[in-house]
């Protein structure tokens, strides 16, 4: 389905467009990478663009109507791998394992149990009123 709209935001994870009927629709990162100047111009000048609208449930996504479908892959996220840092962090975490008392559950489990009890308390409180 073809519709017209204006780009209302451009960000690292794609863009958003508001169609003439008020629908908000997502523009994928791959589509944005392929046609960034067009989308930025629409954002700055509030120019109407022709979009192909694709709906899946309540979500709407658009791509430019007069352009071929994007074949570019979406931009990859930056790599944050540092082998030396990871090794030092693993060594630190191993050293802290011995701090936990042996006769009690591990700290993460104790935290979860405490949160679960608190949630049950609030659930019971909301059912009473």
C-alpha positions in Angstrom: 0.0 0.0 0.0 1.4 3.4 -1.0 1.1 6.3 1.4 2.7 9.7 1.9 4.5 10.9 5.0 7.2 13.0 6.6 10.3 11.7 8.4 10.1 12.9 12.0 13.4 11.4 13.4 16.6 9.8 12.2 18.8 7.8 14.6 21.4 5.0 14.6 18.7 2.3 14.7 16.7 3.5 11.7 14.2 6.4 11.4 10.5 7.2 12.1 8.0 8.6 9.7 4.5 10.0 10.3 2.1 9.2 7.5 -0.7 11.4 6.4 -3.3 9.4 8.4 -1.2 10.0 11.6 0.3 6.5 11.7 3.9 6.2 13.0 6.0 3.9 11.0 9.6 2.6 11.3 12.2 2.9 8.7 14.8 0.0 8.9 18.5 0.7 9.4 19.2 -0.9 6.0 16.7 1.4 4.3 18.1 4.4 6.1 21.7 3.5 5.1 20.6 3.2 1.5 18.7 6.5 1.3 20.0 8.6 4.2 20.2 11.9 2.3 16.6 11.6 1.2 15.4 10.9 4.7 17.5 13.7 6.3 16.2 16.2 3.7 12.6 15.2 4.5 13.4 15.7 8.2 14.9 19.1 7.7 12.4 20.5 5.2 9.3 18.6 6.2 9.0 17.3 2.7 6.4 14.6 1.9 7.8 11.3 0.7 6.0 8.4 -1.0 6.3 5.2 1.0 5.3 1.6 0.7 3.5 0.7 3.9 3.9 -2.8 5.3 1.9 -3.8 8.4 2.6 -6.7 10.8 0.0 -6.6 13.5 0.0 -3.2 15.2 3.4 -2.3 13.8 4.0 -0.4 10.6 7.1 -0.2 8.6 7.8 1.8 5.5 10.3 2.0 2.6 10.6 4.5 -0.1 8.1 3.9 -2.9 10.2 5.2 -5.8 13.4 3.4 -4.8 14.4 -0.2 -5.3 14.3 -2.3 -2.1 17.5 -1.9 -0.1 20.1 -4.6 -0.6 22.5 -3.2 1.9 22.8 -5.0 5.2 22.0 -3.0 8.3 25.0 -1.3 9.8 26.8 -3.5 12.3 27.1 -2.5 15.9 30.6 -1.6 17.0 32.7 -4.4 18.4 33.5 -4.2 22.1 35.7 -7.1 22.4 38.9 -6.8 24.4 40.5 -10.1 25.3 42.8 -8.8 28.0 40.0 -7.0 29.7 37.8 -10.0 29.5 40.5 -12.2 31.0 41.1 -9.8 33.9 37.3 -9.5 34.5 36.9 -13.3 34.6 39.8 -13.6 37.0 38.3 -11.0 39.3 34.9 -12.7 39.3 36.5 -16.1 40.1 38.3 -14.5 43.0 35.0 -13.1 44.4 33.2 -16.5 44.3 34.9 -17.4 47.6 33.5 -14.3 49.3 30.0 -15.8 49.2 29.0 -17.8 52.4 29.1 -21.5 51.6 26.0 -22.2 53.8 23.7 -19.8 51.9 22.6 -19.6 48.3 24.7 -17.6 45.8 24.1 -13.8 46.0 22.3 -13.7 42.6 19.8 -16.3 43.8 19.3 -14.6 47.2 18.6 -11.4 45.3 16.1 -13.1 43.1 14.3 -14.8 46.0 14.1 -11.4 47.8 12.6 -9.8 44.7 10.1 -12.6 44.2 8.9 -12.4 47.8 8.5 -8.6 47.5 6.5 -9.0 44.2 4.2 -11.6 45.9 3.6 -9.2 48.7 2.6 -6.4 46.3 0.4 -8.8 44.3 -1.4 -9.9 47.5 -1.8 -6.3 48.6 -3.4 -5.3 45.3 -5.9 -8.2 45.4 -7.1 -7.3 48.9 -8.1 -3.8 47.9 
